[in-house]
Amino acid sequence: MAPPTDSFQNKRSRVHYILLAVVVVACLVPFSGKAFNVDDTLFVYVARQITRHPLDPYGFKVNWFLDAVPMAYETKNPPLAAYYIAAAAGFLGWSERALHLAFLLPALAVVLGTYRLAQRFTSSPLLAAAATLLTPAFLVSANSVMCDTMMLALWLWAIIFWIEGLEPQKPRYLAISVLVITLCALTKYFGIALIPLLAAYSFARQRRLGSWAWYLLFPVLALTGYQHWTKAVYGLRMITSAAHMSTGVRQARQSSALATALVDLSFVGGCTLPALTFAPIIWPRRKILAVCVASGIAGFLISGGRIGLGEMLWPPDFYQHSVLVGIQLTLFIAAGVSVIALAATDTWKRKDADSLLLMLWVVGTFVFTGFLNWAINARSVLPLIPAAGILLARRVDAIRATSIRWRAAMLAIPLAVAGAVSLWLTWADTELANSARTAAALIEQKTRNQPGKVWFLGHWGFQYYMESFGARAVVVDDPPQRPGDFLAVVGDRSLFEVRPKFVTSRDEIQIPMRLGITTIQSELGTGFYSSDLGPLPFAVGPVPPERYELLRLGPKSIPAGTTASP
């Protein structure tokens, strides 16, 4: 059979691009009405400031942790994503649906960019792109208005332009690449890692320093200028400030290297779910068994409380589901080992610049997530997912070339399983985010036309929706004490207590979580957004309802009662 022509390849690529775009839209649009969650609130606040003062994105104060402080000191992210939100809101409005639809563009750029990059590395670029899309970290992160998906899109296209401009050298492509590198770093500081990554790749490919090295000075100079600007305007160098914060948090936690590495592997494995579902295809059974035994021992030591992240062990209620958590840790740690093994095996066998790029990409992100970032979380794992998808496709290429039993249909089941679980989790994270909006609406109804101010304890999306109807965040040095005021508290997560003698009535709001999977729940050991809540990026199990309390302050003349609202 004659090899396919270039025109056939181009036509097939166009079909694949269209197919991937349709699937991305189908996966994300149903969740576009999701409430703002986690740090979405901070990015929206900065975007609103930009619409009023375009050159002063952090020129306001925010009460995020019981005290109003300048935004420049509170946020640890650069402003480019907020500028994107402000621009999108100018055309589409500030609603959740409008902004989530605006963030479809970065999500499309990630998946299509993975396909474009994978065409250089593998004969199965569609598999690499699908294995990037159908992951928990990507689908959940793409349903936010935080900076992570946008940063990853810029990261991928910076690599694409750099590789395509290196040999034969195309100065215009290299110039575009370094511009995109700069934009990437100004979206999230992790983008700075592109500079040493592409320098190492270029040196390995050409075996010498070339004129390409001069191009990489541009983002260095631009980020140095950004540092001086933030120092002049806000009184601190924001990149080094973020680094110092991460160092301080890690030192306070005093985690052992073993515990950190195991939890890091758990997050990598859970976030790159195809590495788990494809394991029976890409690895020999004896190796799978050996890794599962080792990860099982580690997982149950963690779930039984024998291994924890230093001084900051997980909450006591985490251990009541130790068996369930241990089983899931076993699977996720094993999947994390699979991702690292894909990178190591590919580099060992191929020993070329391409394999070095992928290995440094994966291992560098792994090291940053576990040992340099302030906490292990899925958002920090996200950058390695396209590289893991490409490595998976390269592994499949090698197996397909040597196996007489190979069938393309063998890829459908593991992809379908990974995609189904990822969409299930995205639905659950949407349900969780929406619960804060629902609770705020119920509290607003209960306090409407009532005398007294409404205060609240809690942040993330709950803060956004409470402040949207005029409620005020508690300041720890001046807590609410005036009789007749209300205090809304997020479940048992309050940071201080109002003494019972000042409570006239107590109203409990419970919002059920019905999907049996969650991104945030200490009882199930899951902390998608921070490993401080648990060693799993997500968990399947009995998810308790979200609880909120509405307290009426004043002399205790009425017995405290409890009512429940759906």
C-alpha positions as CSV (number, residue, x, y, z in Angstrom):
1,M,0.0,0.0,0.0
2,A,1.4,3.4,-0.9
3,P,2.1,5.8,1.9
4,P,-0.4,8.6,2.4
5,T,0.2,11.8,0.5
6,D,0.7,15.2,2.1
7,S,-2.7,16.4,0.9
8,F,-4.3,13.4,2.5
9,Q,-2.4,14.1,5.8
10,N,-3.5,17.7,5.7
11,K,-7.1,16.8,5.1
12,R,-7.0,14.2,7.9
13,S,-5.5,16.8,10.2
14,R,-8.2,19.3,9.4
15,V,-10.8,16.7,10.2
16,H,-9.1,15.9,13.5
17,Y,-9.0,19.6,14.4
18,I,-12.7,20.0,13.8
19,L,-13.5,16.8,15.7
20,L,-11.4,17.9,18.7
21,A,-13.0,21.4,18.7
22,V,-16.5,19.9,18.7
23,V,-15.6,17.5,21.6
24,V,-14.1,20.4,23.6
25,V,-17.2,22.5,23.2
26,A,-19.4,19.5,24.0
27,C,-17.5,18.8,27.2
28,L,-17.4,22.3,28.5
29,V,-20.5,24.2,27.4
30,P,-22.9,22.2,29.6
31,F,-21.0,23.5,32.7
32,S,-20.7,27.1,31.6
33,G,-23.3,28.3,34.1
34,K,-21.1,27.1,37.0
35,A,-20.8,29.4,39.9
36,F,-17.5,31.2,40.6
37,N,-15.3,29.0,42.8
38,V,-12.0,29.0,44.6
39,D,-9.8,31.9,43.4
40,D,-12.2,32.8,40.6
41,T,-13.3,35.5,42.9
42,L,-9.9,37.2,43.1
43,F,-9.5,37.2,39.4
44,V,-12.9,38.8,38.8
45,Y,-12.1,41.4,41.5
46,V,-8.8,42.3,39.7
47,A,-10.6,42.4,36.3
48,R,-13.2,44.9,37.7
49,Q,-10.3,47.0,39.0
50,I,-8.7,46.9,35.5
51,T,-11.9,48.3,33.9
52,R,-11.7,51.3,36.2
53,H,-7.9,51.7,36.3
54,P,-6.3,49.8,33.5
55,L,-2.7,50.5,34.6
56,D,-3.3,49.7,38.3
57,P,-4.6,46.2,38.5
58,Y,-3.8,45.7,42.2
59,G,-4.7,49.1,43.5
60,F,-7.3,48.0,46.0
61,K,-7.7,46.1,49.2
62,V,-9.4,42.7,49.7
63,N,-10.4,40.9,52.9
64,W,-9.6,37.3,52.0
65,F,-8.3,36.0,55.3
66,L,-10.1,38.0,58.0
67,D,-8.2,41.3,57.3
68,A,-8.3,43.8,54.5
69,V,-4.9,43.9,52.8
70,P,-3.6,45.4,49.5
71,M,-4.4,43.1,46.7
72,A,-0.8,43.1,45.6
73,Y,0.1,41.4,48.8
74,E,-2.8,38.9,48.7
75,T,-2.5,37.6,45.2
76,K,0.3,35.4,44.0
77,N,-0.5,35.6,40.3
78,P,0.3,38.1,37.6
79,P,-2.5,40.1,36.0
80,L,-2.8,38.9,32.4
81,A,-5.7,36.5,33.0
82,A,-7.6,39.3,34.7
83,Y,-6.9,41.6,31.7
84,Y,-8.4,38.8,29.5
85,I,-11.5,38.6,31.8
86,A,-11.9,42.4,31.7
87,A,-11.7,42.4,27.9
88,A,-14.2,39.5,27.6
89,A,-16.6,41.1,30.0
90,G,-16.6,44.3,27.9
91,F,-18.2,42.3,25.1
92,L,-20.0,39.5,26.9
93,G,-20.8,40.8,30.3
94,W,-19.9,39.7,33.8
95,S,-22.1,36.7,34.2
96,E,-20.7,33.3,35.0
97,R,-21.8,31.9,31.7
98,A,-20.3,34.7,29.7
99,L,-16.9,34.4,31.3
100,H,-16.8,30.7,31.2
101,L,-17.6,30.8,27.5
102,A,-14.8,33.3,27.0
103,F,-12.4,30.7,28.6
104,L,-13.4,28.2,25.9
105,L,-10.8,29.8,23.7
106,P,-7.8,28.9,26.0
107,A,-9.3,25.4,26.4
108,L,-9.5,25.0,22.6
109,A,-6.0,26.3,22.3
110,V,-4.7,23.7,24.7
111,V,-6.3,20.7,23.0
112,L,-5.5,21.9,19.4
113,G,-2.0,22.9,20.4
114,T,-1.4,19.5,21.9
115,Y,-2.5,17.9,18.6
116,R,-0.2,20.3,16.6
117,L,2.8,19.6,18.9
118,A,2.1,15.9,19.0
119,Q,2.3,15.6,15.2
120,R,6.0,16.1,15.6
121,F,6.5,13.5,18.3
122,T,4.1,10.7,17.5
123,S,2.1,9.1,14.7
124,S,-1.0,9.2,17.0
125,P,-1.5,12.9,17.7
126,L,-5.3,12.4,18.1
127,L,-4.7,10.0,21.0
128,A,-2.3,12.5,22.6
129,A,-4.9,15.3,22.3
130,A,-7.7,13.1,23.6
131,A,-5.6,12.0,26.5
132,T,-5.1,15.6,27.4
133,L,-8.7,16.6,27.1
134,L,-10.2,13.7,28.9
135,T,-8.5,14.2,32.2
136,P,-9.9,15.5,35.6
137,A,-7.3,18.3,35.9
138,F,-8.0,19.7,32.5
139,L,-11.8,19.5,32.5
140,V,-12.2,20.9,36.0
141,S,-9.6,23.6,35.5
142,A,-11.1,24.6,32.1
143,N,-14.4,25.3,33.9
144,S,-12.9,28.1,35.9
145,V,-11.9,31.7,35.2
146,M,-8.5,31.3,36.9
147,C,-5.2,31.6,35.0
148,D,-4.2,27.9,34.7
149,T,-5.8,26.9,31.4
150,M,-4.8,30.2,29.7
151,M,-1.2,29.7,30.9
152,L,-1.1,26.2,29.6
153,A,-2.4,27.4,26.2
154,L,0.4,30.0,25.9
155,W,2.9,27.4,27.2
156,L,2.0,25.0,24.4
157,W,2.1,27.5,21.6
158,A,5.4,29.0,22.8
159,I,6.9,25.5,22.5
160,I,5.3,25.0,19.1
161,F,6.6,28.2,17.6
162,W,10.1,27.6,19.2
163,I,10.4,24.1,17.8
164,E,9.1,25.1,14.3
165,G,11.4,28.1,14.3
166,L,14.6,26.4,15.4
167,E,15.6,24.2,12.4
168,P,15.8,25.6,9.9
169,Q,15.9,28.8,11.8
170,K,13.0,31.1,11.3
171,P,13.6,34.4,13.2
172,R,9.9,35.4,13.0
173,Y,8.8,32.1,14.7
174,L,11.4,32.5,17.4
175,A,10.3,36.1,18.0
176,I,6.7,35.0,18.3
177,S,7.7,32.3,20.7
178,V,9.6,34.5,23.1
179,L,6.7,37.0,23.1
180,V,4.3,34.1,24.0
181,I,6.8,32.9,26.7
182,T,6.6,36.4,28.2
183,L,2.8,36.4,28.1
184,C,2.7,32.9,29.6
185,A,4.9,34.0,32.5
186,L,2.6,37.1,33.0
187,T,-0.4,34.8,33.2
188,K,1.1,32.5,35.8
189,Y,4.7,32.6,37.1
190,F,5.3,28.9,36.3
191,G,5.6,30.1,32.7
192,I,9.1,31.2,33.6
193,A,10.1,27.6,33.5
194,L,9.8,27.7,29.7
195,I,13.1,29.6,29.5
196,P,15.4,26.8,30.9
197,L,13.2,24.1,29.3
198,L,13.6,25.4,25.8
199,A,17.3,26.3,26.4
200,A,18.0,22.7,27.4
201,Y,16.1,21.4,24.4
202,S,17.8,23.7,21.9
203,F,21.3,22.8,23.2
204,A,20.5,19.1,23.1
205,R,19.2,19.4,19.6
206,Q,22.1,21.5,18.1
207,R,24.9,20.5,20.6
208,R,26.0,24.1,20.8
209,L,24.9,27.5,21.8
210,G,23.4,29.2,18.8
211,S,21.8,32.6,18.0
212,W,18.6,31.2,19.5
213,A,20.1,31.9,22.9
214,W,19.8,35.7,22.3
215,Y,16.0,35.3,21.8
216,L,15.6,33.9,25.3
217,L,17.0,37.0,26.8
218,F,13.9,38.9,25.9
219,P,11.5,37.3,28.4
220,V,14.2,37.6,31.0
221,L,14.5,41.3,30.5
222,A,10.7,41.7,30.3
223,L,10.1,39.9,33.6
224,T,12.9,41.9,35.2
225,G,11.1,45.0,34.1
226,Y,7.9,43.7,35.5
227,Q,9.7,43.1,38.9
228,H,10.9,46.7,38.9
229,W,7.4,48.0,38.0
230,T,5.6,46.1,40.8
231,K,8.3,47.3,43.2
232,A,7.8,50.9,42.2
233,V,4.0,50.8,42.2
234,Y,3.1,48.3,45.0
235,G,6.3,48.2,47.1
236,L,7.2,44.6,46.4
237,R,8.7,42.5,43.7
238,M,5.8,40.2,43.0
239,I,7.6,37.2,41.5
240,T,10.1,36.9,44.3
241,S,7.3,37.6,46.8
242,A,5.4,34.6,45.5
243,A,8.5,32.5,45.7
244,H,9.2,33.6,49.3
245,M,5.6,32.8,50.3
246,S,5.8,29.3,48.9
247,T,9.1,28.7,50.7
248,G,7.7,29.9,54.0
249,V,4.6,27.7,53.8
250,R,6.7,24.6,52.9
251,Q,9.1,25.2,55.8
252,A,6.2,25.6,58.2
253,R,4.7,22.4,57.1
254,Q,8.0,20.5,57.6
255,S,7.0,17.6,55.3
256,S,9.2,14.7,54.8
257,A,10.5,14.1,51.3
258,L,8.9,10.7,51.2
259,A,5.4,12.0,52.1
260,T,5.7,14.9,49.7
261,A,6.7,12.6,46.8
262,L,3.9,10.1,47.5
263,V,1.2,12.7,47.6
264,D,2.7,14.4,44.6
265,L,2.5,11.0,42.7
266,S,-1.1,10.6,43.9
267,F,-2.0,14.0,42.4
268,V,-0.1,13.4,39.2
269,G,-1.8,10.0,38.8
270,G,-5.3,11.1,39.6
271,C,-5.0,14.2,37.4
272,T,-3.7,12.2,34.4
273,L,-6.3,9.5,34.6
274,P,-5.5,7.9,31.1
275,A,-2.1,6.9,32.6
276,L,-4.2,4.6,34.9
277,T,-6.8,3.4,32.4
278,F,-4.2,2.6,29.8
279,A,-1.8,0.8,32.1
280,P,-3.0,-2.7,31.2
281,I,-2.2,-2.0,27.6
282,I,1.2,-0.2,27.9
283,W,2.9,-2.1,30.7
284,P,3.7,-5.8,31.4
285,R,1.5,-7.4,34.0
286,R,4.4,-8.2,36.3
287,K,5.4,-4.6,36.4
288,I,1.9,-3.5,37.1
289,L,1.6,-6.0,40.0
290,A,4.9,-4.8,41.5
291,V,4.0,-1.2,41.3
292,C,0.5,-1.8,42.7
293,V,1.9,-3.7,45.7
294,A,4.4,-0.9,46.5
295,S,1.8,1.9,46.0
296,G,-0.7,-0.1,48.1
297,I,1.7,-0.2,51.0
298,A,2.4,3.5,50.7
299,G,-1.3,4.3,50.2
300,F,-2.5,2.5,53.3
301,L,0.3,3.9,55.4
302,I,-0.9,7.4,54.4
303,S,-4.6,6.6,54.9
304,G,-3.9,5.0,58.3
305,G,-2.1,8.1,59.5
306,R,1.5,6.6,59.5
307,I,2.6,9.1,56.9
308,G,1.5,12.7,56.7
309,L,2.7,16.0,55.4
310,G,4.8,17.0,58.4
311,E,3.3,19.1,61.2
312,M,0.1,19.7,59.1
313,L,-1.6,16.3,59.2
314,W,-5.0,16.0,57.7
315,P,-8.1,16.6,59.7
316,P,-9.2,13.8,62.1
317,D,-12.4,13.0,60.2
318,F,-10.2,12.0,57.2
319,Y,-9.3,8.7,58.9
320,Q,-12.8,7.4,59.2
321,H,-12.7,6.3,55.5
322,S,-9.2,5.0,55.7
323,V,-9.8,1.8,53.7
324,L,-11.7,3.7,50.9
325,V,-9.0,6.4,50.8
326,G,-6.2,3.7,50.9
327,I,-7.6,1.9,47.8
328,Q,-7.8,5.1,45.8
329,L,-4.4,6.2,46.9
330,T,-3.1,2.8,45.7
331,L,-4.5,3.5,42.2
332,F,-3.4,7.1,41.9
333,I,0.1,6.6,43.2
334,A,0.5,3.7,40.7
335,A,-0.8,5.9,37.9
336,G,1.7,8.7,39.0
337,V,4.5,6.1,38.8
338,S,3.2,5.2,35.3
339,V,3.5,8.9,34.2
340,I,7.1,9.2,35.5
341,A,8.0,5.8,34.0
342,L,6.7,6.9,30.6
343,A,9.0,9.8,30.6
344,A,12.0,7.9,31.9
345,T,11.5,4.9,29.5
346,D,11.1,7.2,26.5
347,T,14.3,9.1,27.3
348,W,16.2,5.9,27.9
349,K,15.2,4.3,24.6
350,R,15.3,7.3,22.3
351,K,18.1,9.4,23.8
352,D,17.2,12.5,21.6
353,A,16.3,16.1,22.1
354,D,12.6,15.4,21.8
355,S,12.5,12.8,24.5
356,L,14.6,15.1,26.7
357,L,12.1,17.9,26.2
358,L,9.2,15.6,27.3
359,M,11.1,14.2,30.2
360,L,12.2,17.6,31.6
361,W,8.6,18.9,31.0
362,V,7.1,16.1,33.1
363,V,9.7,15.7,35.8
364,G,10.2,19.5,36.2
365,T,6.5,20.0,36.7
366,F,6.4,17.1,39.2
367,V,9.3,18.6,41.2
368,F,7.7,22.1,41.1
369,T,4.3,20.8,42.3
370,G,5.7,18.8,45.2
371,F,8.8,20.6,46.3
372,L,8.7,24.2,45.2
373,N,5.0,25.2,45.2
374,W,3.2,26.3,48.3
375,A,0.9,23.2,48.2
376,I,0.4,20.2,46.0
377,N,-2.7,20.7,43.9
378,A,-4.2,19.8,40.6
379,R,-3.8,23.2,39.1
380,S,0.0,22.8,39.4
381,V,-0.1,19.3,37.9
382,L,-2.0,20.7,34.9
383,P,1.0,21.8,32.8
384,L,2.4,18.2,32.5
385,I,-0.8,16.7,31.1
386,P,-0.1,17.4,27.4
387,A,3.4,16.0,27.7
388,A,2.0,12.9,29.5
389,G,-0.6,12.5,26.6
390,I,2.2,12.7,24.0
391,L,4.3,10.2,25.9
392,L,1.4,7.8,26.1
393,A,0.9,8.1,22.4
394,R,4.6,7.4,21.8
395,R,4.3,4.3,24.0
396,V,1.3,3.1,22.1
397,D,3.2,3.7,18.8
398,A,6.0,1.4,20.0
399,I,3.7,-1.3,21.1
400,R,1.6,-1.2,18.0
401,A,4.8,-1.6,15.9
402,T,5.7,-4.8,17.6
403,S,2.4,-6.4,18.5
404,I,0.5,-8.7,16.0
405,R,-2.6,-8.6,18.2
406,W,-2.9,-4.8,18.2
407,R,-6.3,-3.3,17.3
408,A,-7.1,0.4,17.2
409,A,-10.4,-0.3,19.1
410,M,-8.3,-1.2,22.1
411,L,-7.8,2.5,22.7
412,A,-11.6,3.3,22.9
413,I,-12.3,1.7,26.3
414,P,-9.6,3.3,28.4
415,L,-10.3,6.7,26.8
416,A,-14.0,6.3,27.5
417,V,-13.4,5.3,31.1
418,A,-11.1,8.2,31.7
419,G,-13.5,10.6,30.0
420,A,-16.5,9.4,31.9
421,V,-14.8,9.8,35.3
422,S,-13.4,13.2,34.3
423,L,-16.9,14.5,33.3
424,W,-18.4,13.0,36.4
425,L,-15.9,14.9,38.5
426,T,-16.5,18.1,36.6
427,W,-20.2,17.8,37.2
428,A,-19.5,17.2,40.9
429,D,-17.2,20.2,41.1
430,T,-19.9,22.3,39.5
431,E,-22.4,21.1,42.0
432,L,-20.0,22.0,44.8
433,A,-19.4,25.5,43.4
434,N,-23.1,26.1,42.9
435,S,-23.8,25.2,46.5
436,A,-22.0,28.4,47.7
437,R,-24.2,30.5,45.3
438,T,-27.3,28.7,46.5
439,A,-26.4,29.2,50.2
440,A,-25.7,32.9,49.6
441,A,-29.1,33.3,47.9
442,L,-30.9,31.6,50.8
443,I,-29.1,33.7,53.3
444,E,-30.0,36.9,51.4
445,Q,-33.7,35.8,51.4
446,K,-33.6,35.1,55.2
447,T,-32.0,38.5,56.0
448,R,-33.8,40.6,53.5
449,N,-35.7,43.6,55.1
450,Q,-34.3,42.6,58.5
451,P,-32.6,45.2,60.7
452,G,-28.9,44.7,61.2
453,K,-25.9,44.0,59.0
454,V,-25.0,40.7,57.5
455,W,-21.4,39.4,58.1
456,F,-19.8,36.2,56.9
457,L,-16.9,33.9,57.5
458,G,-15.6,32.1,54.4
459,H,-14.1,33.0,51.1
460,W,-13.8,31.5,47.6
461,G,-17.1,31.6,45.7
462,F,-19.1,32.1,48.9
463,Q,-17.4,35.4,49.4
464,Y,-18.2,36.6,45.9
465,Y,-21.9,35.8,46.2
466,M,-22.2,37.2,49.8
467,E,-20.6,40.4,48.9
468,S,-22.7,40.7,45.8
469,F,-25.8,41.4,48.0
470,G,-23.9,43.7,50.4
471,A,-22.7,41.3,53.1
472,R,-19.4,42.1,54.8
473,A,-16.4,39.8,55.5
474,V,-15.5,39.5,59.1
475,V,-12.4,41.3,60.3
476,V,-10.7,39.3,63.0
477,D,-9.7,42.3,65.1
478,D,-13.2,43.7,65.1
479,P,-15.7,40.8,65.0
480,P,-19.4,41.4,64.7
481,Q,-21.0,42.0,68.2
482,R,-23.9,44.3,67.7
483,P,-27.3,42.8,68.6
484,G,-29.5,42.2,65.6
485,D,-26.6,41.6,63.2
486,F,-26.3,38.3,61.3
487,L,-23.2,36.1,60.9
488,A,-23.1,33.5,58.1
489,V,-20.5,30.7,58.6
490,V,-19.4,28.0,56.2
491,G,-20.1,24.7,58.0
492,D,-17.3,23.8,60.5
493,R,-14.7,25.7,58.6
494,S,-14.9,28.9,60.6
495,L,-11.7,30.3,61.9
496,F,-13.0,31.6,65.2
497,E,-16.2,31.1,67.2
498,V,-18.9,33.5,68.4
499,R,-19.6,32.8,72.0
500,P,-23.0,31.2,72.4
501,K,-24.2,33.8,74.9
502,F,-24.3,36.3,72.0
503,V,-26.4,34.1,69.7
504,T,-30.1,34.7,69.7
505,S,-30.9,32.1,67.0
506,R,-29.1,29.6,64.8
507,D,-30.3,28.5,61.4
508,E,-28.6,25.7,59.6
509,I,-28.6,25.3,55.8
510,Q,-27.7,22.0,54.3
511,I,-27.2,21.5,50.6
512,P,-26.8,17.8,49.6
513,M,-24.0,16.6,47.3
514,R,-25.6,13.7,45.4
515,L,-23.0,12.6,42.8
516,G,-20.8,10.4,45.0
517,I,-17.5,12.0,43.9
518,T,-15.9,15.2,45.0
519,T,-12.9,17.5,44.6
520,I,-13.0,18.9,48.2
521,Q,-13.9,16.8,51.2
522,S,-11.7,16.2,54.2
523,E,-13.6,13.1,55.2
524,L,-12.7,11.5,51.9
525,G,-9.1,12.9,52.0
526,T,-9.5,14.9,48.8
527,G,-8.1,18.3,48.2
528,F,-8.1,19.0,44.5
529,Y,-7.2,22.7,45.1
530,S,-4.8,22.0,48.0
531,S,-3.3,18.9,49.5
532,D,-3.8,20.5,53.0
533,L,-7.3,19.0,52.8
534,G,-6.1,15.5,51.9
535,P,-3.7,13.4,49.8
536,L,-6.2,12.7,46.9
537,P,-7.0,15.0,44.0
538,F,-10.5,13.6,44.0
539,A,-12.4,10.8,45.6
540,V,-15.3,8.5,45.1
541,G,-17.5,7.8,48.2
542,P,-20.2,9.1,50.4
543,V,-20.1,12.9,50.1
544,P,-21.7,14.7,53.1
545,P,-23.8,17.8,52.4
546,E,-22.4,21.3,52.4
547,R,-23.3,23.0,55.6
548,Y,-23.8,26.7,56.4
549,E,-25.0,28.4,59.6
550,L,-26.8,31.7,59.9
551,L,-26.5,33.2,63.4
552,R,-28.5,36.1,64.8
553,L,-26.4,38.0,67.3
554,G,-27.8,39.5,70.5
555,P,-28.9,38.6,74.0
556,K,-29.7,34.9,74.3
557,S,-33.4,35.2,74.8
558,I,-34.6,32.6,72.4
559,P,-33.5,28.9,72.4
560,A,-31.2,28.2,69.6
561,G,-33.1,26.1,67.0
562,T,-32.1,24.4,63.8
563,T,-33.9,24.4,60.4
564,A,-32.8,22.8,57.2
565,S,-33.1,24.2,53.7
566,P,-32.5,22.1,50.6
